[in-house]
Amino acid sequence: MSQQRHGSTPGNTGAVPAFPDLPEATIARLPEYLRALHNLAEAGSETVSSEGLAAAAGVNSAKLRKDLSHLGSYGTRGVGYDVALLIDQIEYILGLDQRRAVALVGVGNLGHALAGYDGFASRGFRIVALFDSDADRVGKPLNGLTVRHIDELGRAVVEEGITIGVIATPAGAAQAVADDLVAAGVTSILNFAPCVLSVPAGVDVRKVDLAIELQILSFHEHRKASLTAIPGGRSAQPGNQEAVGS
Protein backbone atom coordinates (compact mmCIF):
# COMPACT_ATOMS: atom_id res chain seq x y z
CA MET A 1 0.00 0.00 0.00
CA SER A 2 1.13 3.53 -0.70
CA GLN A 3 -1.02 4.89 2.11
CA GLN A 4 0.69 6.62 5.01
CA ARG A 5 -0.35 6.76 8.65
CA HIS A 6 -0.88 10.36 9.68
CA GLY A 7 0.20 11.44 13.09
CA SER A 8 3.40 9.40 13.05
CA THR A 9 6.34 10.65 15.03
CA PRO A 10 8.45 13.00 12.87
CA GLY A 11 11.47 11.18 11.56
CA ASN A 12 9.76 7.77 11.39
CA THR A 13 9.18 6.11 8.06
CA GLY A 14 5.90 7.30 6.55
CA ALA A 15 5.61 10.31 8.85
CA VAL A 16 3.63 13.27 7.60
CA PRO A 17 5.50 16.48 8.48
CA ALA A 18 2.59 18.92 8.28
CA PHE A 19 -1.15 18.85 8.74
CA PRO A 20 -2.74 18.84 5.26
CA ASP A 21 -4.49 22.00 4.09
CA LEU A 22 -7.73 20.48 2.83
CA PRO A 23 -10.41 22.13 0.67
CA GLU A 24 -13.66 22.74 2.56
CA ALA A 25 -15.56 20.49 0.15
CA THR A 26 -13.16 17.64 0.90
CA ILE A 27 -13.53 18.14 4.65
CA ALA A 28 -17.30 17.98 4.27
CA ARG A 29 -17.07 14.63 2.48
CA LEU A 30 -14.61 12.92 4.84
CA PRO A 31 -17.30 12.00 7.41
CA GLU A 32 -19.28 10.29 4.63
CA TYR A 33 -16.22 8.26 3.66
CA LEU A 34 -15.63 7.39 7.30
CA ARG A 35 -19.21 6.22 7.78
CA ALA A 36 -18.98 4.04 4.68
CA LEU A 37 -15.62 2.62 5.79
CA HIS A 38 -16.96 1.70 9.23
CA ASN A 39 -19.86 -0.10 7.58
CA LEU A 40 -17.43 -1.99 5.36
CA ALA A 41 -15.25 -2.91 8.33
CA GLU A 42 -18.26 -4.18 10.26
CA ALA A 43 -19.18 -6.33 7.25
CA GLY A 44 -15.70 -7.89 7.32
CA SER A 45 -14.14 -6.08 4.34
CA GLU A 46 -10.38 -5.52 4.60
CA THR A 47 -9.96 -3.65 1.31
CA VAL A 48 -12.22 -1.60 -0.93
CA SER A 49 -11.87 -0.19 -4.44
CA SER A 50 -12.32 3.50 -5.09
CA GLU A 51 -15.47 2.68 -7.05
CA GLY A 52 -16.88 0.60 -4.19
CA LEU A 53 -16.12 3.23 -1.55
CA ALA A 54 -17.46 6.04 -3.76
CA ALA A 55 -20.73 4.16 -4.29
CA ALA A 56 -21.06 3.51 -0.55
CA ALA A 57 -20.44 7.19 0.22
CA GLY A 58 -22.65 8.53 -2.57
CA VAL A 59 -19.97 10.37 -4.59
CA ASN A 60 -18.22 9.73 -7.88
CA SER A 61 -14.96 7.78 -7.76
CA ALA A 62 -12.82 10.51 -9.38
CA LYS A 63 -13.86 12.98 -6.68
CA LEU A 64 -13.14 10.40 -3.97
CA ARG A 65 -9.67 9.62 -5.32
CA LYS A 66 -8.83 13.33 -5.44
CA ASP A 67 -10.10 13.84 -1.87
CA LEU A 68 -8.07 10.94 -0.52
CA SER A 69 -4.96 12.05 -2.39
CA HIS A 70 -4.94 15.12 -0.12
CA LEU A 71 -4.42 12.67 2.75
CA GLY A 72 -1.57 10.90 0.96
CA SER A 73 -3.79 7.89 0.24
CA TYR A 74 -3.66 6.49 -3.27
CA GLY A 75 -4.55 2.85 -2.72
CA THR A 76 -2.94 0.00 -4.62
CA ARG A 77 -3.80 -0.81 -8.23
CA GLY A 78 -5.82 -3.99 -8.38
CA VAL A 79 -6.30 -4.06 -4.61
CA GLY A 80 -7.78 -0.73 -3.57
CA TYR A 81 -7.62 0.92 -0.16
CA ASP A 82 -6.84 -0.76 3.15
CA VAL A 83 -10.07 -0.16 5.09
CA ALA A 84 -8.59 -0.13 8.60
CA LEU A 85 -5.70 2.12 7.61
CA LEU A 86 -7.95 4.57 5.80
CA ILE A 87 -10.24 4.72 8.84
CA ASP A 88 -7.22 5.62 10.97
CA GLN A 89 -6.13 8.32 8.53
CA ILE A 90 -9.52 9.99 8.29
CA GLU A 91 -10.13 9.79 12.04
CA TYR A 92 -6.78 11.46 12.62
CA ILE A 93 -7.54 14.25 10.15
CA LEU A 94 -10.96 14.81 11.73
CA GLY A 95 -9.47 14.79 15.21
CA LEU A 96 -11.46 11.73 16.21
CA ASP A 97 -8.48 9.90 17.67
CA GLN A 98 -9.41 11.77 20.84
CA ARG A 99 -12.97 11.82 22.18
CA ARG A 100 -14.31 15.37 22.12
CA ALA A 101 -16.22 16.63 25.14
CA VAL A 102 -19.42 18.41 24.13
CA ALA A 103 -21.79 20.73 26.02
CA LEU A 104 -25.44 20.83 24.97
CA VAL A 105 -27.34 24.01 25.80
CA GLY A 106 -31.13 23.85 25.62
CA VAL A 107 -32.94 20.65 26.61
CA GLY A 108 -36.35 21.27 25.11
CA ASN A 109 -37.79 18.81 22.59
CA LEU A 110 -34.85 19.02 20.18
CA GLY A 111 -32.21 19.15 22.89
CA HIS A 112 -33.80 16.17 24.64
CA ALA A 113 -33.57 14.17 21.42
CA LEU A 114 -29.95 15.21 20.81
CA ALA A 115 -28.97 14.28 24.36
CA GLY A 116 -30.27 10.77 23.77
CA TYR A 117 -28.68 10.25 20.35
CA ASP A 118 -26.36 7.23 20.54
CA GLY A 119 -24.59 8.13 17.30
CA PHE A 120 -22.45 10.80 18.96
CA ALA A 121 -20.58 8.33 21.15
CA SER A 122 -19.87 5.94 18.29
CA ARG A 123 -18.37 8.79 16.28
CA GLY A 124 -15.95 10.12 18.86
CA PHE A 125 -18.02 12.61 20.87
CA ARG A 126 -19.17 12.66 24.48
CA ILE A 127 -21.96 14.92 25.66
CA VAL A 128 -20.61 15.61 29.14
CA ALA A 129 -22.85 18.46 30.27
CA LEU A 130 -26.41 19.67 29.70
CA PHE A 131 -27.56 23.23 30.35
CA ASP A 132 -30.79 25.18 30.42
CA SER A 133 -32.16 28.34 32.00
CA ASP A 134 -35.64 26.95 32.69
CA ALA A 135 -36.04 26.23 36.42
CA ASP A 136 -38.40 23.36 35.58
CA ARG A 137 -35.61 21.59 33.68
CA VAL A 138 -32.56 22.42 35.79
CA GLY A 139 -31.69 19.64 38.22
CA LYS A 140 -33.59 16.96 36.29
CA PRO A 141 -31.77 13.79 35.17
CA LEU A 142 -31.45 13.16 31.44
CA ASN A 143 -29.54 10.23 29.91
CA GLY A 144 -27.21 9.84 32.87
CA LEU A 145 -26.54 13.56 33.31
CA THR A 146 -28.14 16.22 35.46
CA VAL A 147 -29.29 19.37 33.67
CA ARG A 148 -27.31 22.35 34.98
CA HIS A 149 -28.18 26.02 35.00
CA ILE A 150 -26.55 28.00 32.21
CA ASP A 151 -24.74 30.04 34.88
CA GLU A 152 -22.56 26.97 35.55
CA LEU A 153 -21.31 26.81 31.95
CA GLY A 154 -17.95 28.52 32.49
CA ARG A 155 -16.96 26.23 35.35
CA ALA A 156 -18.12 23.10 33.54
CA VAL A 157 -16.10 23.94 30.42
CA VAL A 158 -12.93 23.96 32.50
CA GLU A 159 -13.80 20.95 34.65
CA GLU A 160 -14.96 18.74 31.78
CA GLY A 161 -12.48 19.92 29.14
CA ILE A 162 -15.33 20.91 26.82
CA THR A 163 -14.24 21.98 23.34
CA ILE A 164 -17.52 21.98 21.41
CA GLY A 165 -20.86 23.57 22.25
CA VAL A 166 -24.22 22.60 20.77
CA ILE A 167 -26.99 25.21 20.83
CA ALA A 168 -30.55 23.84 20.78
CA THR A 169 -32.34 26.86 22.22
CA PRO A 170 -35.01 29.09 20.68
CA ALA A 171 -33.59 31.67 18.26
CA GLY A 172 -34.03 34.53 20.72
CA ALA A 173 -31.68 32.95 23.25
CA ALA A 174 -29.05 31.57 20.87
CA GLN A 175 -26.78 34.63 20.59
CA ALA A 176 -26.53 35.02 24.37
CA VAL A 177 -25.68 31.32 24.67
CA ALA A 178 -23.05 31.66 21.95
CA ASP A 179 -21.55 34.61 23.83
CA ASP A 180 -21.45 32.52 27.02
CA LEU A 181 -19.78 29.62 25.22
CA VAL A 182 -17.14 31.87 23.67
CA ALA A 183 -16.50 33.59 27.01
CA ALA A 184 -16.00 30.17 28.58
CA GLY A 185 -13.34 29.28 26.01
CA VAL A 186 -15.35 27.14 23.57
CA THR A 187 -14.19 27.76 20.00
CA SER A 188 -16.45 25.39 18.02
CA ILE A 189 -20.24 25.68 18.00
CA LEU A 190 -22.96 23.62 16.34
CA ASN A 191 -26.06 25.80 16.10
CA PHE A 192 -29.53 24.29 15.69
CA ALA A 193 -31.30 27.58 16.44
CA PRO A 194 -32.84 29.22 13.33
CA CYS A 195 -30.66 32.32 13.39
CA VAL A 196 -27.24 33.62 12.37
CA LEU A 197 -24.72 33.93 15.20
CA SER A 198 -22.10 36.65 15.54
CA VAL A 199 -18.87 35.24 16.92
CA PRO A 200 -15.24 36.43 17.08
CA ALA A 201 -12.60 35.38 14.58
CA GLY A 202 -11.20 32.00 15.50
CA VAL A 203 -14.58 30.59 16.55
CA ASP A 204 -16.05 28.06 14.10
CA VAL A 205 -19.83 27.80 13.75
CA ARG A 206 -21.77 25.16 11.86
CA LYS A 207 -25.48 25.85 11.37
CA VAL A 208 -28.12 23.15 11.09
CA ASP A 209 -31.57 24.47 10.13
CA LEU A 210 -34.01 21.63 9.51
CA ALA A 211 -36.65 23.99 8.07
CA ILE A 212 -34.18 25.22 5.43
CA GLU A 213 -33.35 21.64 4.44
CA LEU A 214 -37.08 20.93 4.03
CA GLN A 215 -37.50 24.09 1.95
CA ILE A 216 -34.70 22.94 -0.35
CA LEU A 217 -36.42 19.56 -0.75
CA SER A 218 -39.67 21.42 -1.44
CA PHE A 219 -37.92 23.24 -4.30
CA HIS A 220 -36.84 19.93 -5.82
CA GLU A 221 -40.37 18.56 -5.50
CA HIS A 222 -41.70 21.72 -7.16
CA ARG A 223 -39.14 21.42 -9.94
CA LYS A 224 -39.98 17.76 -10.61
CA ALA A 225 -43.70 18.54 -10.69
CA SER A 226 -43.09 21.45 -13.09
CA LEU A 227 -41.02 19.31 -15.45
CA THR A 228 -43.68 16.63 -15.69
CA ALA A 229 -46.30 19.31 -16.48
CA ILE A 230 -44.34 20.55 -19.53
CA PRO A 231 -45.19 18.77 -22.84
CA GLY A 232 -42.23 16.55 -23.64
CA GLY A 233 -40.85 17.11 -20.16
CA ARG A 234 -39.00 14.51 -18.16
CA SER A 235 -41.24 11.76 -16.73
CA ALA A 236 -41.49 11.31 -12.99
CA GLN A 237 -40.37 7.71 -13.06
CA PRO A 238 -38.03 6.85 -10.13
CA GLY A 239 -35.21 5.96 -12.52
CA ASN A 240 -35.16 9.52 -13.85
CA GLN A 241 -34.89 11.24 -10.49
CA GLU A 242 -31.56 12.57 -9.30
CA ALA A 243 -30.28 12.33 -5.76
CA VAL A 244 -30.37 15.72 -4.07
CA GLY A 245 -27.05 16.95 -2.76
CA SER A 246 -24.87 14.49 -4.66
Phi, psi and omega per residue, in radians:
M1 nan 2.514 3.083
S2 -1.702 0.127 3.120
Q3 -1.278 2.635 3.122
Q4 -2.114 2.552 3.120
R5 -1.509 2.023 3.120
H6 -1.285 2.664 3.105
G7 1.536 0.122 3.120
S8 -1.192 2.734 3.113
T9 -1.157 2.251 -3.139
P10 -0.921 2.346 -3.134
G11 1.787 -0.384 3.086
N12 -1.361 2.741 3.105
T13 -1.098 2.302 3.118
G14 1.468 0.096 -3.119
A15 -1.204 2.552 3.081
V16 -1.821 2.026 -2.999
P17 -1.242 -0.452 -3.060
A18 -2.442 2.617 3.104
F19 -1.196 2.278 -3.063
P20 -1.170 2.480 3.095
D21 -1.609 1.687 -2.994
L22 -1.638 2.514 3.010
P23 -1.096 2.585 -3.127
E24 -1.022 -0.668 -3.133
A25 -1.104 -0.663 3.103
T26 -1.146 -0.783 3.123
I27 -0.997 -0.715 -3.107
A28 -1.157 -0.467 -3.117
R29 -1.567 -0.347 -3.090
L30 -0.996 -0.734 3.098
P31 -1.061 -0.562 3.099
E32 -1.185 -0.718 3.084
Y33 -1.097 -0.726 -3.114
L34 -1.121 -0.750 3.099
R35 -1.037 -0.807 -3.136
A36 -1.109 -0.697 -3.139
L37 -1.139 -0.718 3.101
H38 -1.095 -0.681 3.100
N39 -1.119 -0.706 3.108
L40 -1.130 -0.755 3.133
A41 -1.083 -0.725 3.135
E42 -1.149 -0.474 3.114
A43 -1.469 -0.041 3.086
G44 1.657 0.135 -3.136
S45 -1.369 2.331 3.102
E46 -1.744 -0.483 3.092
T47 -2.336 2.798 3.110
V48 -2.613 2.457 3.077
S49 -1.338 2.842 3.102
S50 -1.106 -0.633 3.125
E51 -1.155 -0.718 -3.137
G52 -1.168 -0.738 -3.138
L53 -1.213 -0.683 3.129
A54 -1.092 -0.747 3.125
A55 -1.109 -0.706 -3.131
A56 -1.182 -0.515 -3.111
A57 -1.645 -0.169 3.106
G58 1.390 0.534 3.082
V59 -2.255 2.992 3.069
N60 -1.481 2.691 -2.986
S61 -1.185 -0.561 3.127
A62 -1.133 -0.719 3.119
K63 -1.132 -0.739 3.128
L64 -1.077 -0.806 -3.126
R65 -1.072 -0.691 3.111
K66 -1.145 -0.747 3.115
D67 -1.039 -0.821 -3.072
L68 -1.261 -0.404 3.096
S69 -1.164 -0.465 3.080
H70 -1.140 -0.411 3.134
L71 -1.583 -0.079 -3.057
G72 1.480 0.292 -3.125
S73 -1.848 2.106 -3.129
Y74 -2.145 -0.087 -3.123
G75 1.200 -3.032 3.121
T76 -2.221 2.246 -3.110
R77 -0.990 2.285 3.123
G78 1.461 -0.184 -3.132
V79 -2.069 -0.830 -3.120
G80 1.794 -2.615 -3.098
Y81 -1.763 2.495 3.007
D82 -1.309 2.019 -3.019
V83 -1.065 -0.862 -3.092
A84 -1.118 -0.709 -3.125
L85 -1.181 -0.705 -3.140
L86 -1.185 -0.623 3.038
I87 -1.032 -0.817 3.129
D88 -1.036 -0.763 -3.121
Q89 -1.089 -0.850 -3.093
I90 -1.187 -0.684 3.108
E91 -1.116 -0.625 3.078
Y92 -1.138 -0.822 -3.117
I93 -1.070 -0.678 -3.137
L94 -1.439 -0.016 3.124
G95 1.282 0.424 -3.092
L96 -1.628 0.088 3.060
D97 -1.357 -0.073 2.988
Q98 -2.266 2.385 -3.085
R99 -1.335 2.131 -3.079
R100 -1.467 2.284 3.090
A101 -1.470 2.294 -3.027
V102 -2.164 2.423 3.009
A103 -1.858 2.336 3.091
L104 -1.931 2.116 -3.123
V105 -1.931 2.106 -3.107
G106 1.816 1.817 -3.091
V107 -2.037 0.762 2.964
G108 -1.290 -2.659 -3.094
N109 -1.045 -0.850 -3.135
L110 -1.182 -0.825 -3.141
G111 -1.049 -0.673 3.110
H112 -1.059 -0.763 3.129
A113 -1.147 -0.736 3.135
L114 -1.122 -0.676 -3.130
A115 -1.114 -0.475 -3.119
G116 -1.713 0.116 -3.098
Y117 -1.356 2.026 -3.090
D118 -1.249 -0.354 -3.070
G119 -1.129 -0.414 3.127
F120 -1.094 -0.839 -3.079
A121 -1.084 -0.690 -3.110
S122 -1.277 -0.181 -3.126
R123 -1.984 0.290 2.993
G124 1.686 0.286 -3.106
F125 -2.188 2.510 3.092
R126 -2.154 2.078 2.977
I127 -1.381 1.920 -3.021
V128 -1.822 -0.198 -3.109
A129 -2.694 2.434 3.111
L130 -2.071 2.434 -3.085
F131 -2.354 2.609 3.035
D132 -2.764 2.866 3.091
S133 -1.872 -0.108 -3.123
D134 -1.385 2.099 -3.106
A135 -1.058 -0.445 3.138
D136 -1.297 -0.304 -3.136
R137 -1.794 -0.570 -3.116
V138 -1.096 2.339 3.136
G139 1.601 -0.168 -3.133
K140 -1.483 2.509 3.096
P141 -1.354 2.514 3.106
L142 -2.644 1.954 3.107
N143 0.895 0.827 3.054
G144 1.470 -0.012 3.114
L145 -2.112 2.751 3.055
T146 -1.816 2.250 -3.131
V147 -1.156 2.197 3.138
R148 -1.768 2.786 3.048
H149 -1.300 2.546 -3.113
I150 -0.986 -0.436 3.126
D151 -1.117 -0.321 -3.128
E152 -1.569 0.040 -3.031
L153 -1.019 -0.856 -3.074
G154 -1.012 -0.774 -3.132
R155 -1.179 -0.701 -3.113
A156 -1.144 -0.657 3.130
V157 -1.012 -0.737 3.137
V158 -1.250 -0.828 -3.067
E159 -1.141 -0.678 -3.054
E160 -1.684 -0.083 -3.109
G161 1.128 0.706 -3.075
I162 -1.288 2.284 -3.141
T163 -2.030 -0.317 -3.088
I164 -2.263 2.379 3.071
G165 -2.020 2.398 3.076
V166 -1.959 2.195 -3.136
I167 -1.816 2.071 3.112
A168 -2.233 0.672 -3.124
T169 -1.674 2.977 2.951
P170 -1.081 2.756 -3.067
A171 -0.995 -0.663 -3.078
G172 -1.129 -0.380 -3.116
A173 -1.762 -0.195 -2.956
A174 -1.122 -0.736 -3.106
Q175 -1.116 -0.720 3.118
A176 -1.114 -0.677 3.102
V177 -1.146 -0.747 3.102
A178 -1.040 -0.742 3.107
D179 -1.054 -0.734 3.138
D180 -1.137 -0.717 3.131
L181 -1.109 -0.804 -3.140
V182 -1.098 -0.761 3.137
A183 -1.086 -0.524 -3.140
A184 -1.401 -0.179 3.116
G185 1.861 0.070 3.103
V186 -1.363 2.289 -3.076
T187 -2.060 0.115 3.055
S188 -2.371 2.246 -3.059
I189 -2.300 2.325 2.991
L190 -1.863 2.042 -3.005
N191 -1.903 2.013 3.069
F192 -1.671 -0.145 -3.140
A193 -1.269 2.454 -3.103
P194 -1.369 1.212 3.133
C195 -2.794 2.880 3.093
V196 -1.705 2.262 -3.118
L197 -1.666 2.541 3.024
S198 -1.822 2.068 -3.115
V199 -2.334 2.759 3.133
P200 -1.195 2.838 3.019
A201 -1.035 2.474 -3.130
G202 1.667 -0.133 3.073
V203 -1.846 2.160 -3.125
D204 -1.665 2.309 3.125
V205 -2.176 2.281 2.984
R206 -1.989 2.304 -3.066
K207 -1.906 2.277 3.071
V208 -2.102 1.930 3.128
D209 -2.096 1.833 -3.062
L210 -1.138 -0.589 3.126
A211 -1.131 -0.684 3.104
I212 -1.113 -0.739 3.129
E213 -1.070 -0.704 3.098
L214 -1.160 -0.645 3.109
Q215 -1.134 -0.644 3.095
I216 -1.144 -0.735 3.085
L217 -1.121 -0.623 3.096
S218 -1.083 -0.676 3.084
F219 -1.040 -0.802 -3.112
H220 -1.143 -0.632 3.060
E221 -1.130 -0.731 3.117
H222 -1.090 -0.763 -3.133
R223 -1.097 -0.788 -3.135
K224 -1.086 -0.719 3.125
A225 -1.140 -0.664 3.135
S226 -1.151 -0.707 -3.128
L227 -1.130 -0.683 -3.128
T228 -1.272 -0.329 -3.139
A229 -1.473 -0.240 -3.122
I230 -1.509 2.248 3.092
P231 -0.943 2.196 -3.124
G232 1.432 0.070 -3.134
G233 -1.257 2.985 -3.098
R234 -1.157 2.379 3.114
S235 -1.258 2.819 -3.094
A236 -1.640 0.377 3.108
Q237 -1.125 2.505 -3.096
P238 -0.925 -0.605 -3.099
G239 -1.173 -0.309 -3.125
N240 -1.702 -0.030 -3.125
Q241 -1.483 2.533 -3.137
E242 -1.803 2.549 3.088
A243 -1.233 2.266 3.129
V244 -1.300 2.332 3.061
G245 1.486 0.126 3.138
S246 -1.415 nan nan
